């Protein structure tokens, strides 16, 4: 009897969570980000038209934000289940290093193109395998052993980074074959390939969260682990699968990075962890889990990329703009957090008012 009641409550809780967060529709938070993107675009277009409104600048923004975007999706998935993954950059670096070593050591000048292409594919497969293995370790530690996610992934962050340094002895891996560079600097139908990869990742993750039982269980687990367990959901299994996906996305980021800069290093992108958390929070992903949108992440990423580009342009024109950039980043984060909090608090009051008015 109690189990059946808990299952009903869990179903209702899941509907309340997955409905607002499991679609690409615009809630107040996403609408605010959309308006903010529009305002920033208009301001920068008017104040710096010769610098901002150029094809080269827009392409540069597309190349830069794709790596952060894929890592942010990986971080957001870990946050949706009520955890976090501090090892995403370390997994990306370790994956790119292993892929680079395979490609560099197995290819020689003058090798036929089919052989080079097959070695590139082998390197990509190795990178994805490394990412999945790292994600598997994270998932086992968090889901099966029960280590808190922040501690488990902090430990694996150190482990994977140390392993990468041990493999390379602190030296970068560079000189990968030309075919792999297409993923980092090439274009598909005029669109930069890193952006294409990012959009494909967004599409697959959106489908997984919105239209599969896995996404249904992720939102319920993040919002109410107890209800999820009474509903018959394998919580450790969902945690394991989520970290596997996060590891896969981190490996994809490592491949794109390797292809874009033609180099891999053990400590590349060490500041990306905080950036991914910032983008995820600005995009509406709840720190406590159970709430978040793929569309919100994309809008937050565009917002921060436009701000970053604008501030970099200001650095070339005004002295002291570095201080202003730090101030604006902090102000934006606080403003969006306050706006999100007010929206969350006002919605229940309006809901109760509607219920009371009916009675």
N, C-alpha and C positions, 0 to 999 in steps of 0.2 A: 504494500500500500504506500509506504513512505517512498519507496523507490519509484513507483509510478508517478507520484506527485512531484518528486524531484525532477523526473524526466519531463513532465509537463512544464514545470517552471523553467527548466533549461531550454526547452524549445521556445518558450515565450521570450526568454532572455536573448536567445540567438537571433530571433526575428528582430528584436529591438536593436540589436547590435549590427547585424549584417545588412539590414535594410538601409540605414543611413550611410553606412560606411562601405558597403559592398558594391556601389555603383559609381559611375563617373558623373552623376548628376551634381549640380552645384549647390552645396549647403552654404550658409553665411560665411564660413571661413574660406571656402574655395572661391566664393564670389568676391570676397575682399581681396584675395590674392590676384584674381583676374583683373579687378579694377586697378590694383596697385601696379601690375605689369603694364597696363595701358597708360597709366599716368607716367611711369618711368620712361616708357618708350617715347611718349610725346615730349616730355621734358628734355630728354637727351637728344631727340631729333631736332628740337628747336635751338638748344644751346650749343650743340656740337654736331651740326649736320655734316660737315666735311670729314669728320672723324668717325662718327657713329653710324651714319647712314651710308655705309660702303659695303660692297659685296665682300671685300677682304675681311672687314671687321665682323660681319655676321657669320661668315664661315669660320673665323677664328673662335667665336663664341660657341658655335656648334661643335667644333673639335674639342674645346676645353671642357664643356659641361657634360659630355657623354660619359667620361670615366667616373666623375663624381656621381652622375646620375645612376649608373649601374650599381655602384657601391652603396648608394643611398637606398636603393630598392632592397638590397641584401640586408642592410641595417634595419630598414623598416619592417621586414618580415620577422626578424628576431624581436623587434619591439612589439609587434602585433600580438605575439604569444606571451607578452609580459616579461620579456627578457631583454637582452642586448648582446651584440657580438662585437667585441673590441678587436677581434683578430682579422677583420675583413681585409685590411691593407696588407697584413703579413701574409695572408693566404694568396692575395694577388701577386705580391712580390715573389713568393716561393714558386708559384705556378709559372710566372713569366721567366724566372731563372731556369727552371727545369726545361721549359720549352725552348728557351734560347740555347741552352747547352746542347740539347739534342740536335737542333738545327745547325748550329755552328760546327759541331764536331763531326756530323755525318755528311755534310756537304763539302764539296771541293770545287775549286774553279774549273770550269769546263764540263761539269756534270750536265747530262741532258736534262731538258726541262721537265719531262715526266718524272724522273728520279727526284729532282729537287722538289717538285710539287708533292710527291708522296712523302718525302721527309718532313716537309712543312705540315702536312696533315698529321703525321706521326707526332710531331712536336705539340700540335694543338691537342691531340688526344691525351698525350702525357700530362699536359697542363691541366686539362679538365679532370683527369684521374687524380692528380695531386689535390686539386680543389675539393673534389668529392671526399677524398680520404681525410683531409683536414676538417671538413664539415662533419664527417662521420665521428671523428674524435670529439668535436665540440658537442654534437648531439648526444653521444654516449655519456659524456661527463655531466651534462645538464639534465638530460631526460632519464637516463638509467641510473647513474650513480647519485644524482640529486645535488650536485655541486651548484651553488648559485651561479647564474649565467655570467654576472659581472666578474666573479672570481675565476670561473673556468676559462672564459675567453681572454681574461688578462693573462692567465698562465700560458695558454696556448699562443697568445700573441708573442710572448717572450720566447717560447719554444720554437715557433716557426721562424721568427726573425733570427734566432741563434743558429738554427739549421741552415738558413739561407746564407748567413755570414760564413758558416763552416764550409759550405759547398764551394763558395766563390772566394773564400779567404779575403773578403772585403772588397774584391775587385768587381767592376761592372762586367756584365756579359753584353757584347755588342757584335755587330757584323752579321745579322741574320740574313737569310736569303731574301731576294727582292720580292718574290711572290707574296710573302706574309706582310710586306709593307703596305699592300693594298688595303688591308683592314684598318690601317691607321691613318693613311694619308690619301687614300683613293676616294673616288666618288661613284655613286650609283644613281643614274638618272639625274645628275647634278647635285645630289645630296651627299654630304660627307659620310663616308662609311661608318665612322664611330657613332654618328647620329642615327644611322640606319640600324645598327646593332642595338643601340639604346631603345629605339622605338619598338623593335621586335621584342626586346625584353619586357618593356612596359605592356605590350599587348598580351604576351603569354602570362605574365603575372596577374594582370587584370582578369583574364579569363579564369585562371586558377582560383583566384579569390572570390570571383563573383558567380561562377557558373559550375563549380565542382563541389562535391562533398568536403574536399580538403579545405577549401576556403571557409565553408560553413563551420567546420570544426575549429579552424584557426581563430575566428572571431569569438566563438564561444569559449574556447580555452583562455584567450586573453582577457575576456570580460569576467568569467566566472569559472575557474578551474574545478571547483567542487561540483557545480551543476554539470559541467562537461563530463566529469567522471561518472556521475550518476546516470547520465544519458547513455552510458556505454562507450564513450569515446576513449580511445587509447591515448591518454595525454602524453606519456613518454614517447609513443610512436610519432605523434604529431610534432613534438619538439625535435625528434631526430630527423624527420623529413624536412622540417623547416630549416634546420642547420645544414642539411645536405644541399638544399636549394641555395642557401646563402653562400656555401662554399663553391657551388657551381658558378654563381654570378660573380663571385670574387675572382675565380679563375678566368672567366670571360673578360673581366676588367684587366687582369694581368696580360692577357693576349693582346687586347686593344692597345694597352700602354706600350708593350714591347714593339708592336707594329708602328705606333705613332712616333716614338722617339728612337727607335732602333737600338734600344739599350734596356737592360734590366739590372736593378740594384737592390740590395737587401733592405735598404731603408728609404726607398723611394716613396713619396707621398705620406710621410709620417704624420702630417697635419690633417690628412684626409679623414681620420676618425672623427674628430670634433666637427668637421665640416658636414659629414654625412648625418651626424646626430642633429646638427643645427637645421639642415634642410628637411629632415624627417619631421622634426618638431614644428617647424614653420609650415610644413605641408599638412599638418593636422593629425599626425600620428600620435596617439596618446602614449605618454611615457609609461603608464600603468598597463597598457595593452588593450586589445579588444576594439580599437577604433582607429581608422585611418583609410585614406583614399590614395589610389595610384594617381588620379588626376591632380590631387592636391600636391603630391610630391613633385610632379612635373611642373606645376605652376610655381612652386617655391624654388625649384632649381633655376627656372628662367629668371625669376625675380632676383635671386642672389647673383646670378651670372651677369645680369644687366648692371646691377650695382657695382660689382667688382670691375667690370669693364669701364663704367663711368668714372669710378674713383681712380683707376689706373690712368685714364686720360687726364684727370684733374692733377695728378701727380706731376705731369709734364708741363702744367700751366701755372700752378699756384704753389707757393711755398706754404708749408704747414698743412697741406691737404691730407697728409698721412694721419695726423691727429683727427681731422674731420672724418676720415674714413672709419677709424676705430669707433668714434663717437656714433656715427650713423649706423654701423653694424649693431652695436649694442642697443641703440634706441629702437631700431627696427625689430629686433628680437623681443624686447620688452613690450613694445606696442602690440605686436601680433599675439603674444602670449596673453596680454590683458584683454585684447579683443576676443580671443578664443574663449577665455574664461568667462567673460561677461555673456557671451552667446550661449555657453553651456548652462549658466545659471538662470538666464532669462527664459530659456526654452521650457524647463519644467514648470516655472510659475505660470507661463502662458497656457501650458497644457492643463494644469490643474484648474485654472480659471475657466477654460472651456468646459471641463467636466462639471464643475460646480454650477456653471450657468445653465447646463442642461437639466440639472436636478433642482 
